[in-house]
């Protein structure tokens, strides 16, 4: 179960970082902020991407643990059904 949580954390962080990058670029386009000397790029890279990676990592880890627990419950129920 710990391995699944770690895998969910890594995959979620990668996916969340990518979504954070996309959300940051979308925010810049919608807010029409001026990009003076790359300030807008550093805002996306240093704000939205890490925030997305943290949220995605936590969500991925929790989701993978939820599926692991649910799968073990299903396996236990099928074993008790066979014994009857």
VENLIN-V418464 format. One record per pair of residues at least 12 apart in sequence whose C-alpha atoms are under 10 Angstrom apart, sorted by the first residue. I is the first residue (numbers start at 1). GAP is how many residues later the second one is. D is the distance in Angstrom with one decimal. If there is no record, write none. Layout:
<<I;GAP;D> <I;GAP;D>>
This chain:
<<1;63;8.5> <1;64;6.5> <1;65;9.7> <1;66;9.6> <1;67;6.3> <1;68;8.0> <1;71;9.8> <2;59;9.4> <2;62;9.6> <2;63;8.0> <2;66;9.6> <3;58;9.9> <3;61;9.6> <3;62;9.4> <4;56;9.7> <4;57;7.5> <4;58;9.7> <4;59;9.5> <4;60;6.0> <4;61;6.6> <4;62;9.9> <4;63;9.2> <4;64;7.4> <5;52;9.6> <5;53;9.3> <5;55;7.8> <5;56;4.6> <5;57;7.0> <5;58;8.3> <5;59;5.8> <5;60;5.6> <5;61;9.2> <5;62;10.0> <5;63;8.8> <6;51;9.2> <6;54;9.0> <6;55;6.6> <6;56;9.9> <6;58;8.8> <6;59;9.3> <7;50;9.4> <7;53;8.2> <7;54;7.3> <7;57;8.0> <7;58;9.9> <8;48;9.1> <8;49;6.9> <8;50;8.2> <8;51;8.0> <8;52;4.5> <8;53;4.2> <8;54;7.5> <8;55;7.3> <8;56;5.5> <8;57;8.0> <9;44;9.3> <9;45;8.9> <9;46;9.7> <9;47;7.6> <9;48;4.3> <9;49;6.2> <9;50;7.7> <9;51;5.3> <9;52;4.5> <9;53;8.2> <9;54;9.3> <9;55;8.5> <10;43;9.1> <10;46;8.9> <10;47;6.3> <10;48;9.4> <10;50;7.9> <10;51;8.1> <11;42;9.5> <11;45;8.2> <11;46;7.0> <11;48;9.9> <11;49;6.8> <11;50;8.5> <12;40;9.2> <12;41;7.1> <12;42;8.4> <12;43;8.0> <12;44;4.5> <12;45;4.1> <12;46;7.1> <12;47;6.6> <12;48;4.4> <12;49;7.1> <12;50;9.7> <12;51;9.3> <12;52;9.7> <13;36;9.6> <13;37;8.7> <13;38;9.6> <13;39;7.4> <13;40;4.2> <13;41;6.2> <13;42;7.5> <13;43;4.9> <13;44;4.0> <13;45;7.8> <13;46;8.7> <13;47;7.6> <13;48;9.2> <14;35;9.7> <14;38;8.9> <14;39;6.4> <14;40;9.5> <14;42;7.6> <14;43;7.6> <14;46;9.8> <15;37;8.2> <15;38;7.2> <15;40;9.8> <15;41;6.5> <15;42;8.2> <15;45;9.0> <16;32;9.7> <16;33;7.7> <16;34;8.4> <16;35;8.1> <16;36;4.5> <16;37;4.4> <16;38;7.2> <16;39;6.6> <16;40;4.1> <16;41;6.8> <16;42;9.5> <16;43;9.0> <16;44;8.9> <17;28;9.6> <17;31;7.9> <17;32;4.8> <17;33;6.3> <17;34;7.5> <17;35;4.8> <17;36;4.2> <17;37;7.9> <17;38;8.8> <17;39;7.3> <17;40;8.9> <18;30;9.6> <18;31;7.0> <18;32;9.7> <18;34;7.5> <18;35;7.8> <18;38;9.5> <19;29;8.8> <19;30;7.7> <19;32;9.9> <19;33;6.4> <19;34;8.3> <19;37;8.6> <20;24;8.2> <20;25;8.9> <20;27;8.7> <20;28;5.0> <20;29;4.5> <20;30;7.4> <20;31;6.8> <20;32;4.4> <20;33;7.1> <20;34;9.8> <20;35;9.3> <20;36;9.0> <21;20;10.0> <21;23;6.4> <21;24;7.1> <21;25;9.8> <21;26;9.1> <21;27;6.1> <21;28;5.0> <21;29;8.8> <21;30;9.5> <21;31;7.7> <21;32;9.4> <22;22;8.9> <22;26;8.6> <22;27;8.5> <22;30;9.7> <23;21;8.5> <23;25;7.1> <23;26;8.5> <23;29;8.7> <24;16;9.1> <24;17;8.9> <24;19;8.0> <24;20;5.0> <24;21;8.1> <24;22;10.0> <24;23;8.1> <24;24;5.5> <24;25;7.5> <24;28;9.6> <25;15;8.8> <25;16;8.4> <25;18;9.6> <25;19;6.7> <25;20;9.6> <25;23;8.9> <26;18;9.8> <27;13;10.0> <27;17;8.8> <27;21;9.6> <28;12;7.1> <28;13;8.9> <28;15;9.3> <28;16;8.3>>
